[in-house]
Amino acid sequence: MPAGLPRRPRPLREGDLVALCAPSSGVEPALFPRLERAIAALRRRGLRVREGATLRRQHQQCSAPAQERAAELQALLLDPEVAAVLPPWGGERAIELLPLLDFERLAAAPPKWFSGFSDLSTLQLPLCLNAGWMSLHGPNLMELGADTLDATTAGVWTALSLPPGQPLCQRASPRWQSRGPNWVAQPGAGYTLTEATRWRRLDGGDAPLRLRGRLIGGCLDTLGRIAGTAFGDLRAWLRRPGMGPHLLFLENAEMAPCELLRALCSLKLHGWFDQAAGVLIGRHAAPRVDAPQRLSHEDALHAALDALGLPVLVDADIGHVPPQLSLIQGEWADLHWTPDALELRQAPAS
């Protein structure tokens, strides 16, 4: 692994070139109207757009064969003219790219923004651990195709364009979406935010928390599969000088409670929680389990995390139940929580 601390990409500026490619799932024709709206939003901000060959393709849950996806992604990440790479969304098969990417070359190159969430976590975490690149875990490109963005989602623009050293300050979303619109029928639809947001302590306490550490994490469905490998050796990364404590953020897209429990136990076995400042768990997108004789998602969290003795906040604005905050992988974060408010400040350690 390369030495050194994670590096934040330079801010996006008017006139920059952004590249759109699909390292996991591409966009099918029925969703082209939504994609066109997202591209128009980029251009309204003065950005130039280059479409990759994989963007508008999809077959067997991916945009193209793994070799083609990897070659296109690496070429765009290393292209000095490209300031950011924005996939349309995640998918299922990003893990196939990991042995095909040259992380040594990426480590030697200036970092650029690689933004999104879901299966993109499979690439963002290794980019941070193995190449020293910070990236943005936040709204995907396709979410930016709404005619009107809610304030939490729109915060991605602030995150991508912050001047060097300036902190990114965010608050919890006022409301979240339990059921969303159909983008095929309504290509310009934004989120339907109806439910009151409440980040809460897993232990049920109401004493205020202040957590400070380096943000690292993503979609647990995928990260649980690479933990402990050469692409997900968080324990070794945390041993580097100056890395400091970490603030682990995780979200569950599709896992039933027992699978969630197994994934969290895998992270424990691989040392992901060692010396952590705390844990942030996003709202579960998987179907709710209410039968009292069956393990629930809440039960799974208690079974896996209670014995760690760490502060754990749940129902966070992270992941597949929108909206979500923009979290910079590898950046220092200072989080203040009370039962009524949440403030998150991301900035280099002073």
C-alpha positions in Angstrom: 0.0 0.0 0.0 1.2 3.6 -0.6 2.3 5.7 2.3 0.8 9.0 3.2 -2.6 10.4 4.3 -5.7 10.6 2.1 -5.7 13.5 -0.4 -8.8 15.6 -1.2 -9.4 16.3 -4.9 -9.3 19.9 -6.0 -12.7 21.7 -6.1 -14.8 21.6 -9.3 -14.9 24.9 -11.1 -16.9 26.4 -13.9 -15.5 25.1 -17.2 -14.2 21.8 -15.8 -14.7 18.6 -17.7 -16.7 15.8 -16.0 -16.8 12.3 -17.3 -19.8 10.1 -17.1 -19.2 6.3 -17.1 -20.8 3.2 -15.7 -18.3 1.0 -13.8 -21.2 -1.1 -12.5 -24.7 -0.6 -13.9 -25.5 1.6 -16.9 -28.6 3.4 -18.0 -31.4 1.7 -20.0 -33.3 3.6 -22.7 -36.4 4.0 -20.6 -34.4 6.2 -18.2 -32.6 8.3 -20.8 -35.0 11.3 -20.1 -33.9 11.3 -16.5 -30.2 11.0 -17.5 -30.6 13.9 -19.9 -32.0 16.1 -17.1 -29.0 15.2 -14.9 -26.6 16.1 -17.7 -28.4 19.4 -18.3 -28.0 20.1 -14.6 -24.2 19.7 -14.9 -24.1 22.0 -17.9 -26.2 24.7 -16.1 -23.4 24.8 -13.6 -20.9 25.6 -16.3 -19.4 22.1 -16.5 -18.4 20.4 -19.7 -19.6 16.8 -20.1 -17.9 13.8 -21.7 -20.0 10.6 -22.0 -18.1 7.3 -21.7 -19.0 4.3 -23.9 -20.5 2.4 -21.0 -22.9 5.0 -19.8 -26.0 4.1 -21.9 -25.6 0.3 -21.9 -26.9 -2.4 -19.7 -26.9 -6.2 -19.9 -26.9 -8.9 -17.2 -26.8 -6.3 -14.4 -23.8 -4.4 -15.7 -23.0 -1.9 -18.5 -20.2 -3.9 -20.2 -17.7 -6.7 -19.7 -15.4 -6.2 -16.7 -12.3 -5.5 -18.7 -14.0 -2.8 -20.7 -15.5 -1.1 -17.6 -12.1 -1.2 -15.8 -10.2 0.2 -18.7 -12.6 3.0 -19.3 -12.8 3.9 -15.6 -9.0 3.9 -15.1 -8.4 6.0 -18.3 -10.9 8.6 -17.0 -9.4 8.7 -13.5 -5.9 9.2 -14.9 -6.9 11.7 -17.7 -5.5 15.1 -16.6 -8.3 16.9 -18.5 -11.0 15.2 -16.5 -11.8 16.9 -13.2 -14.4 14.4 -11.9 -15.9 11.0 -12.8 -19.6 10.7 -12.1 -21.3 7.3 -12.6 -25.0 7.3 -13.0 -25.4 5.1 -9.9 -24.1 1.9 -8.4 -25.4 -1.6 -9.3 -24.2 -5.1 -8.6 -20.9 -6.0 -10.3 -18.3 -3.3 -9.4 -16.3 -5.9 -7.4 -15.1 -7.5 -10.8 -13.1 -4.3 -11.5 -10.8 -4.4 -8.4 -8.1 -6.8 -9.6 -8.1 -5.0 -13.0 -7.4 -1.5 -11.7 -3.8 -0.3 -11.3 -3.9 1.3 -7.8 -0.1 2.1 -7.9 -0.6 4.3 -10.9 -3.7 5.9 -9.3 -1.7 6.5 -6.1 0.9 8.4 -8.1 -1.7 10.6 -9.8 -3.5 13.7 -8.5 -6.9 12.6 -7.0 -10.1 13.7 -8.7 -13.7 13.5 -7.5 -15.4 10.1 -7.9 -18.9 10.6 -6.6 -21.9 8.5 -5.8 -22.9 5.6 -3.5 -24.2 2.0 -3.4 -22.0 -0.4 -5.4 -19.6 2.5 -6.0 -18.5 2.0 -2.4 -16.8 -1.1 -3.7 -14.4 1.2 -5.6 -14.4 4.3 -3.3 -13.0 2.4 -0.3 -10.1 0.8 -2.2 -9.4 4.2 -3.8 -8.9 5.6 -0.3 -7.1 2.7 1.2 -4.8 1.8 -1.7 -4.4 5.0 -3.7 -4.9 7.7 -1.0 -7.8 9.3 -2.9 -10.7 10.9 -1.0 -14.0 10.5 -2.8 -17.6 11.6 -2.3 -20.1 9.2 -0.8 -23.3 11.0 -1.6 -26.1 11.5 -4.2 -25.6 9.7 -7.5 -25.7 11.5 -10.9 -29.2 10.2 -11.6 -30.5 11.8 -8.5 -29.4 15.2 -9.8 -31.9 15.0 -12.6 -34.8 16.2 -10.5 -36.4 19.5 -11.6 -36.0 20.7 -8.0 -33.5 19.3 -5.5 -34.1 19.2 -1.7 -31.5 21.0 0.3 -29.7 17.9 1.6 -29.2 16.4 -1.9 -28.2 19.8 -3.3 -25.4 19.8 -0.7 -23.4 17.6 -3.1 -22.6 20.7 -5.2 -21.2 22.5 -2.1 -19.1 19.4 -1.3 -17.6 19.1 -4.8 -16.8 22.8 -5.1 -15.4 23.6 -1.7 -12.1 25.7 -1.8 -9.1 23.8 -0.2 -9.2 23.7 3.6 -12.7 25.1 3.8 -15.0 23.0 6.0 -18.1 21.3 4.8 -20.9 21.9 7.3 -24.1 19.9 7.2 -27.2 19.2 9.3 -29.6 16.3 9.4 -32.3 16.3 6.8 -35.7 17.6 8.1 -37.5 14.7 6.5 -36.9 11.5 4.5 -38.6 9.5 1.8 -40.4 6.2 2.5 -41.7 5.7 -1.0 -40.4 7.5 -4.1 -41.6 8.4 -7.6 -41.2 6.4 -10.7 -38.5 8.0 -12.8 -39.7 6.4 -16.0 -43.2 7.9 -15.6 -41.9 11.1 -14.0 -38.3 11.8 -15.2 -38.0 15.1 -13.5 -39.4 14.1 -10.1 -37.6 14.9 -6.9 -37.9 13.1 -3.6 -41.2 12.8 -1.7 -40.0 13.6 1.8 -42.8 12.8 4.2 -41.2 11.2 7.3 -39.6 13.1 10.1 -35.8 12.5 10.4 -34.5 11.4 13.8 -31.0 10.2 14.2 -30.9 8.2 17.5 -28.5 6.4 19.7 -28.6 2.6 19.4 -28.4 2.3 23.2 -31.5 4.5 23.6 -29.7 7.2 25.5 -30.3 10.9 25.1 -27.0 12.3 26.4 -25.3 14.5 23.7 -22.5 13.0 21.7 -19.5 14.5 20.0 -17.6 12.2 17.7 -14.4 13.1 15.9 -12.6 10.8 13.4 -11.7 10.1 9.8 -14.8 9.2 7.8 -14.6 5.8 6.1 -17.3 3.3 5.0 -20.1 2.9 2.6 -22.6 0.2 1.5 -22.3 -2.7 3.8 -23.7 -5.1 1.3 -20.6 -4.7 -0.8 -17.9 -3.8 1.8 -18.6 -6.9 3.8 -17.4 -8.9 0.7 -14.0 -7.1 0.5 -13.2 -6.6 4.1 -9.8 -8.1 4.9 -8.7 -8.5 1.3 -6.0 -6.4 -0.3 -8.8 -3.9 -1.3 -10.4 -3.7 2.1 -7.7 -4.0 4.7 -8.9 -1.2 6.9 -6.9 -2.5 9.9 -3.6 -2.0 8.1 -4.7 1.4 6.8 -5.5 2.6 10.3 -2.0 1.7 11.5 -0.4 4.3 9.3 1.2 7.3 11.1 -1.2 10.3 11.5 -4.3 8.4 10.5 -6.0 8.8 13.8 -9.3 7.4 15.0 -11.9 6.7 12.4 -15.7 7.3 12.2 -17.2 4.3 10.4 -20.3 4.9 8.3 -22.4 2.0 6.9 -25.7 1.5 5.2 -27.8 -1.5 4.4 -29.3 -1.7 0.9 -30.8 -5.2 0.6 -29.6 -7.4 3.5 -32.1 -9.2 5.7 -31.3 -9.1 9.4 -29.3 -12.3 9.6 -27.2 -11.3 6.6 -26.7 -7.8 8.2 -25.5 -9.5 11.4 -23.1 -11.7 9.5 -21.7 -8.7 7.5 -21.1 -6.7 10.7 -19.5 -9.7 12.4 -17.2 -10.0 9.4 -16.1 -6.4 9.8 -15.4 -7.1 13.5 -13.3 -10.1 12.7 -11.2 -8.0 10.3 -10.6 -5.2 12.8 -12.8 -2.5 11.3 -14.1 -1.3 14.6 -10.8 -1.3 16.4 -10.1 2.2 17.9 -13.1 3.6 16.1 -14.5 6.9 17.4 -18.0 5.8 16.7 -20.3 4.2 14.1 -23.0 5.7 11.9 -25.7 3.4 10.5 -28.0 4.6 7.7 -31.7 3.9 7.5 -32.3 0.3 6.3 -33.6 0.0 2.8 -34.3 -3.7 3.1 -37.8 -4.9 3.9 -38.7 -4.4 7.5 -39.1 -7.5 9.8 -41.7 -7.1 12.5 -42.5 -10.6 13.6 -41.4 -10.9 17.3 -40.1 -14.4 16.9 -37.7 -13.4 14.1 -34.5 -11.3 14.2 -35.2 -7.7 13.2 -32.6 -5.3 11.8 -32.5 -3.5 15.1 -31.9 -6.8 16.9 -29.0 -7.5 14.4 -27.4 -4.2 15.2 -27.6 -4.9 19.0 -26.2 -8.4 18.6 -23.3 -7.3 16.5 -22.4 -3.9 18.0 -23.5 -3.7 21.7 -20.4 -5.5 23.1 -18.1 -3.1 21.3 -18.9 -0.3 23.7 -18.8 2.2 20.9 -21.2 5.1 20.4 -23.6 4.1 17.6 -26.0 6.4 15.8 -28.7 4.9 13.7 -31.3 6.1 11.1 -28.7 8.4 9.7 -28.9 10.3 6.4 -26.7 7.7 4.6 -27.5 5.5 1.7 -30.5 4.0 -0.1 -33.3 5.7 1.9 -33.0 9.3 0.7 -32.0 12.0 1.2 -28.4 11.6 2.2 -25.5 13.8 3.3 -22.4 14.2 1.3 -19.6 12.3 3.1 -16.0 12.7 2.0 -14.2 9.3 2.3 -11.0 9.7 4.3 -11.7 13.3 5.6 -11.8 14.3 9.2 -15.2 14.9 10.6 -16.5 16.5 13.8 -20.1 15.3 14.6 -22.3 16.9 17.3 -25.5 15.0 18.1 -28.4 15.7 20.5 -31.9 14.1 20.4 -33.1 17.2 18.5 -30.2 18.1 16.2 -27.2 16.8 14.2 -24.3 18.9 12.9 -21.5 17.4 10.9 -18.4 19.4 10.0 -15.8 17.9 7.6 -12.4 19.5 7.3 -8.7 18.7 7.4 -7.4 18.2 10.9 -5.9 21.4 12.4 
